[in-house]
Amino acid sequence: MDWAVQAIWRRRHRYHLDWRCVRRAILAVIFTVFFAIWTAIIQWVAKMFHGQGTNDQMAYAFSAILAPFAVISGVVTLLAAIPYVGYCFSALLLIAGIYVLFSI
């Protein structure tokens, strides 16, 4: 009887929206908005020092640095789940984060 109840539940909730997907979508929108605000603030400060670039060029430059770092940090974070090897990868990620911080 239990398998029949599970089959009915699966059939009813087949198209049920998972809240994890909704949270990820909301976080993606929030990250995009904060990235645009952060880029606009940096561009505003650059204009105060007589910068010549546009906001689009600034966003492109930041994305060219941050996107590869995000991919690498995602892979390294997965490898950091290994108990003792994780310490090495965490140190590597820390060094890469400092490099990205000072390259911006």
Residue pairs with C-beta under 8 A, 6 or more apart in sequence:
35 59
35 62
36 59
39 55
39 58
39 59
39 62
40 55
42 58
42 62
43 51
43 53
43 54
43 55
43 58
46 53
46 58
62 104
65 100
65 103
65 104
66 100
69 96
69 97
69 100
72 96
73 93
73 96
73 97
76 89
76 92
76 93
76 96
77 89
77 93
79 85
79 86
79 89
80 86
80 89
80 90
80 93
82 89
